[in-house]
Each structure stands twice: as C-alpha cells, then as structure tokens.
Amino acid sequence: MKTYLFIDGSNLYASQYELFGPNYYLYFPSFIKEVEEKTKVKFDKIYFYASYSPQPQKITKKEKLYLKNEALFYRSVKSTKNLTFFTGYRSKTSGKEKEVDVKLAVDIVEKAARDEYQNLFLLSGDADFMEALFSARRFNKKCTVICMENKIMYKAIIFFETRIIKITNKKLEFNKRFKKPSYLNLNYKNLLRKVD
C-alpha cells in the first residue's frame, strides 16, 4: 500500500514566506517529519515541483533577501530522503512559472494509471489540481489534500479529505456547505531556520 506525497512547491514556498517573512524559512526535512507524525503516515515517495525566481539585473535589498530565503528553502527540500525535485522555469517575458503545474497533474494521473501508489496526498492550495485528483480517484486511489492555513483549496474540502496545517492562532472561517476539515497543528518554532 504505497503512499505518495505530491507537493506544489511554489505554492508551499509562497505560503511559508507569507507566514514567516524573509528572515526565516521552513526547514523542509523537519516539516515533513512532523507532517508524517501528525498524519500517522509514512510517505514512500515525495514529488516536489517548483521553479526558482528569476534574478533581476538591478537587484534591490528586498529582492536579495527573498532570493536568499528561496534558495535556502529549496536546498533544504533537496536534502530530504525519497524526494524527487522537478524544476520548471519562468517565462522571460511574463516571469510566470511554466511546466510545473502541468507536470504535477500529469504525474498524479500517470502514476495512478500505472498503479504505482494506493494513497495520494497533495500539498497545495491550488484548485487547478482538482481534475487530477478526480482522475486518480477514478483509478480507485484514496486522495487526501493538505493545505497551509493561508493557502486553502476550499473546493477540495467538498470532495476530498482535507487537512489544514495550522501554524498561527488565526481563526479560520468556513462556509456552511463545507464539511469541517481536520487540522494539523504544527509547532513551527521547531521547524524554522534563520537566514544568515
């Protein structure tokens, strides 16, 4: 009964940056360990999808801090066992991320069709992945969505088991048509590293 975790890495990075700012970053191996402990699940494989932000020619202090934070976060991701890191790219004209979401969605469906896993966890707040989850479910895969508290995939709550990672004490409000999601309360102080 293999369990795979698929992570929308750019979404996770944006979420942790919004929560902790430029001076701290989420140390990914500790984060995954705590998620496994809280969910009582051991991930056989982790697939992480992201792209690095482009470096402007004239860089401001704020941009420099952001890029350093991002580099340290992704370095910690790559140090995690059983993890495959897919790197997309940024459009030179718009700066928008390319290939990442499509690759993630295709991998979910392709690996389900090949019967590589039985249980799928998706860590993202992006509802664009709903169709990939529906496809995996048609292949009789159990699908669970994990969201950060500030990047919630509200539509997933209606159709899939959803767990929200709570880090702050902020109260979350949900529409009555949503079933109540469960929370993973993480002690973020043990999960952060200072940017030197």
Contacts in CASP RR format, 6 or more apart in sequence:
PFRMAT RR
TARGET T0000
AUTHOR 0000-0000-0000
METHOD contacts of the structure
MODEL  1
MKTYLFIDGSNLYASQYELFGPNYYLYFPSFIKEVEEKTKVKFDKIYFYA
SYSPQPQKITKKEKLYLKNEALFYRSVKSTKNLTFFTGYRSKTSGKEKEV
DVKLAVDIVEKAARDEYQNLFLLSGDADFMEALFSARRFNKKCTVICMEN
KIMYKAIIFFETRIIKITNKKLEFNKRFKKPSYLNLNYKNLLRKVD
1 118 0 8 1.000
1 119 0 8 1.000
2 44 0 8 1.000
2 45 0 8 1.000
2 116 0 8 1.000
2 117 0 8 1.000
2 118 0 8 1.000
2 119 0 8 1.000
3 41 0 8 1.000
3 42 0 8 1.000
3 43 0 8 1.000
3 44 0 8 1.000
3 117 0 8 1.000
3 118 0 8 1.000
3 119 0 8 1.000
3 120 0 8 1.000
3 121 0 8 1.000
4 43 0 8 1.000
4 44 0 8 1.000
4 45 0 8 1.000
4 46 0 8 1.000
4 47 0 8 1.000
4 111 0 8 1.000
4 116 0 8 1.000
4 117 0 8 1.000
4 119 0 8 1.000
4 120 0 8 1.000
4 121 0 8 1.000
5 32 0 8 1.000
5 43 0 8 1.000
5 45 0 8 1.000
5 46 0 8 1.000
5 47 0 8 1.000
5 121 0 8 1.000
5 122 0 8 1.000
5 123 0 8 1.000
6 47 0 8 1.000
6 49 0 8 1.000
6 104 0 8 1.000
6 107 0 8 1.000
6 108 0 8 1.000
6 120 0 8 1.000
6 121 0 8 1.000
6 122 0 8 1.000
6 123 0 8 1.000
6 124 0 8 1.000
7 46 0 8 1.000
7 47 0 8 1.000
7 48 0 8 1.000
7 49 0 8 1.000
7 122 0 8 1.000
7 123 0 8 1.000
7 124 0 8 1.000
8 49 0 8 1.000
8 100 0 8 1.000
8 101 0 8 1.000
8 104 0 8 1.000
8 122 0 8 1.000
8 123 0 8 1.000
8 124 0 8 1.000
8 125 0 8 1.000
8 126 0 8 1.000
8 129 0 8 1.000
9 48 0 8 1.000
9 49 0 8 1.000
9 50 0 8 1.000
9 77 0 8 1.000
9 100 0 8 1.000
9 123 0 8 1.000
9 124 0 8 1.000
10 49 0 8 1.000
10 50 0 8 1.000
10 51 0 8 1.000
10 97 0 8 1.000
10 100 0 8 1.000
11 124 0 8 1.000
11 125 0 8 1.000
11 126 0 8 1.000
11 151 0 8 1.000
12 26 0 8 1.000
12 123 0 8 1.000
12 124 0 8 1.000
12 148 0 8 1.000
12 151 0 8 1.000
13 50 0 8 1.000
13 70 0 8 1.000
13 73 0 8 1.000
13 74 0 8 1.000
14 151 0 8 1.000
15 125 0 8 1.000
15 148 0 8 1.000
15 150 0 8 1.000
15 151 0 8 1.000
16 25 0 8 1.000
16 26 0 8 1.000
16 73 0 8 1.000
16 148 0 8 1.000
17 25 0 8 1.000
17 66 0 8 1.000
17 69 0 8 1.000
17 70 0 8 1.000
18 150 0 8 1.000
19 148 0 8 1.000
19 150 0 8 1.000
19 167 0 8 1.000
19 168 0 8 1.000
19 188 0 8 1.000
20 26 0 8 1.000
20 188 0 8 1.000
20 192 0 8 1.000
21 69 0 8 1.000
22 62 0 8 1.000
22 65 0 8 1.000
22 66 0 8 1.000
22 68 0 8 1.000
22 69 0 8 1.000
22 195 0 8 1.000
23 65 0 8 1.000
23 69 0 8 1.000
23 194 0 8 1.000
23 195 0 8 1.000
24 192 0 8 1.000
24 193 0 8 1.000
24 194 0 8 1.000
24 195 0 8 1.000
25 69 0 8 1.000
25 72 0 8 1.000
25 73 0 8 1.000
25 76 0 8 1.000
25 192 0 8 1.000
25 193 0 8 1.000
25 195 0 8 1.000
26 73 0 8 1.000
26 76 0 8 1.000
26 188 0 8 1.000
26 191 0 8 1.000
26 192 0 8 1.000
27 76 0 8 1.000
27 191 0 8 1.000
27 192 0 8 1.000
27 193 0 8 1.000
28 73 0 8 1.000
28 76 0 8 1.000
28 77 0 8 1.000
28 79 0 8 1.000
28 80 0 8 1.000
29 76 0 8 1.000
29 79 0 8 1.000
29 80 0 8 1.000
29 81 0 8 1.000
30 190 0 8 1.000
30 191 0 8 1.000
31 186 0 8 1.000
31 191 0 8 1.000
32 43 0 8 1.000
32 46 0 8 1.000
32 80 0 8 1.000
34 186 0 8 1.000
34 187 0 8 1.000
34 190 0 8 1.000
34 191 0 8 1.000
35 146 0 8 1.000
35 165 0 8 1.000
35 184 0 8 1.000
35 186 0 8 1.000
36 42 0 8 1.000
36 43 0 8 1.000
38 184 0 8 1.000
38 185 0 8 1.000
38 186 0 8 1.000
39 121 0 8 1.000
39 146 0 8 1.000
39 163 0 8 1.000
39 184 0 8 1.000
41 119 0 8 1.000
41 121 0 8 1.000
43 82 0 8 1.000
43 121 0 8 1.000
44 82 0 8 1.000
44 117 0 8 1.000
45 82 0 8 1.000
45 83 0 8 1.000
45 84 0 8 1.000
45 117 0 8 1.000
46 80 0 8 1.000
46 82 0 8 1.000
46 83 0 8 1.000
46 84 0 8 1.000
47 83 0 8 1.000
47 84 0 8 1.000
47 86 0 8 1.000
47 104 0 8 1.000
47 107 0 8 1.000
48 77 0 8 1.000
48 83 0 8 1.000
48 84 0 8 1.000
48 85 0 8 1.000
48 86 0 8 1.000
49 86 0 8 1.000
49 88 0 8 1.000
49 100 0 8 1.000
49 101 0 8 1.000
49 103 0 8 1.000
49 104 0 8 1.000
50 74 0 8 1.000
50 77 0 8 1.000
50 85 0 8 1.000
50 86 0 8 1.000
50 87 0 8 1.000
50 88 0 8 1.000
50 100 0 8 1.000
51 87 0 8 1.000
51 88 0 8 1.000
51 89 0 8 1.000
51 90 0 8 1.000
51 97 0 8 1.000
51 98 0 8 1.000
51 99 0 8 1.000
51 100 0 8 1.000
52 70 0 8 1.000
52 71 0 8 1.000
52 74 0 8 1.000
52 87 0 8 1.000
52 90 0 8 1.000
53 66 0 8 1.000
53 67 0 8 1.000
53 70 0 8 1.000
53 90 0 8 1.000
54 90 0 8 1.000
54 92 0 8 1.000
54 95 0 8 1.000
55 67 0 8 1.000
56 63 0 8 1.000
59 67 0 8 1.000
65 195 0 8 1.000
68 195 0 8 1.000
69 195 0 8 1.000
72 193 0 8 1.000
72 195 0 8 1.000
74 85 0 8 1.000
76 193 0 8 1.000
77 83 0 8 1.000
77 85 0 8 1.000
78 85 0 8 1.000
86 100 0 8 1.000
86 103 0 8 1.000
86 104 0 8 1.000
88 97 0 8 1.000
88 98 0 8 1.000
88 99 0 8 1.000
88 100 0 8 1.000
88 103 0 8 1.000
89 97 0 8 1.000
89 98 0 8 1.000
89 99 0 8 1.000
90 96 0 8 1.000
90 97 0 8 1.000
90 98 0 8 1.000
91 97 0 8 1.000
91 98 0 8 1.000
101 126 0 8 1.000
101 128 0 8 1.000
101 129 0 8 1.000
104 129 0 8 1.000
104 132 0 8 1.000
105 128 0 8 1.000
105 129 0 8 1.000
105 131 0 8 1.000
105 132 0 8 1.000
106 132 0 8 1.000
108 120 0 8 1.000
108 122 0 8 1.000
108 129 0 8 1.000
108 132 0 8 1.000
108 133 0 8 1.000
108 135 0 8 1.000
108 136 0 8 1.000
109 132 0 8 1.000
109 135 0 8 1.000
109 136 0 8 1.000
109 139 0 8 1.000
111 117 0 8 1.000
112 120 0 8 1.000
112 135 0 8 1.000
112 136 0 8 1.000
112 139 0 8 1.000
112 141 0 8 1.000
113 139 0 8 1.000
115 139 0 8 1.000
117 141 0 8 1.000
118 141 0 8 1.000
118 142 0 8 1.000
119 141 0 8 1.000
119 142 0 8 1.000
119 144 0 8 1.000
120 133 0 8 1.000
120 136 0 8 1.000
120 141 0 8 1.000
120 142 0 8 1.000
120 143 0 8 1.000
120 144 0 8 1.000
121 144 0 8 1.000
121 145 0 8 1.000
121 146 0 8 1.000
122 129 0 8 1.000
122 133 0 8 1.000
122 143 0 8 1.000
122 144 0 8 1.000
122 145 0 8 1.000
122 146 0 8 1.000
123 145 0 8 1.000
123 146 0 8 1.000
123 147 0 8 1.000
124 145 0 8 1.000
124 147 0 8 1.000
124 151 0 8 1.000
124 153 0 8 1.000
125 145 0 8 1.000
125 147 0 8 1.000
125 148 0 8 1.000
125 151 0 8 1.000
125 152 0 8 1.000
125 153 0 8 1.000
125 156 0 8 1.000
126 151 0 8 1.000
126 153 0 8 1.000
127 153 0 8 1.000
127 154 0 8 1.000
127 155 0 8 1.000
127 156 0 8 1.000
129 153 0 8 1.000
130 153 0 8 1.000
130 155 0 8 1.000
130 156 0 8 1.000
130 159 0 8 1.000
133 143 0 8 1.000
133 145 0 8 1.000
133 156 0 8 1.000
133 159 0 8 1.000
133 160 0 8 1.000
134 159 0 8 1.000
136 143 0 8 1.000
137 143 0 8 1.000
143 160 0 8 1.000
143 161 0 8 1.000
144 160 0 8 1.000
144 161 0 8 1.000
144 162 0 8 1.000
144 163 0 8 1.000
145 153 0 8 1.000
145 156 0 8 1.000
145 157 0 8 1.000
145 160 0 8 1.000
145 161 0 8 1.000
145 162 0 8 1.000
145 163 0 8 1.000
146 162 0 8 1.000
146 163 0 8 1.000
146 164 0 8 1.000
146 165 0 8 1.000
146 184 0 8 1.000
147 153 0 8 1.000
147 156 0 8 1.000
147 162 0 8 1.000
147 163 0 8 1.000
147 164 0 8 1.000
147 165 0 8 1.000
148 164 0 8 1.000
148 165 0 8 1.000
148 167 0 8 1.000
149 164 0 8 1.000
149 165 0 8 1.000
149 166 0 8 1.000
149 167 0 8 1.000
149 168 0 8 1.000
149 170 0 8 1.000
149 172 0 8 1.000
152 164 0 8 1.000
152 172 0 8 1.000
153 162 0 8 1.000
154 174 0 8 1.000
154 175 0 8 1.000
154 178 0 8 1.000
156 162 0 8 1.000
157 174 0 8 1.000
157 178 0 8 1.000
157 179 0 8 1.000
157 181 0 8 1.000
158 177 0 8 1.000
158 178 0 8 1.000
158 179 0 8 1.000
161 182 0 8 1.000
162 181 0 8 1.000
162 182 0 8 1.000
163 181 0 8 1.000
163 182 0 8 1.000
163 183 0 8 1.000
163 184 0 8 1.000
164 172 0 8 1.000
164 181 0 8 1.000
164 182 0 8 1.000
164 183 0 8 1.000
164 184 0 8 1.000
165 183 0 8 1.000
165 184 0 8 1.000
165 186 0 8 1.000
166 172 0 8 1.000
166 183 0 8 1.000
166 184 0 8 1.000
166 185 0 8 1.000
166 186 0 8 1.000
167 186 0 8 1.000
167 188 0 8 1.000
174 180 0 8 1.000
174 181 0 8 1.000
END
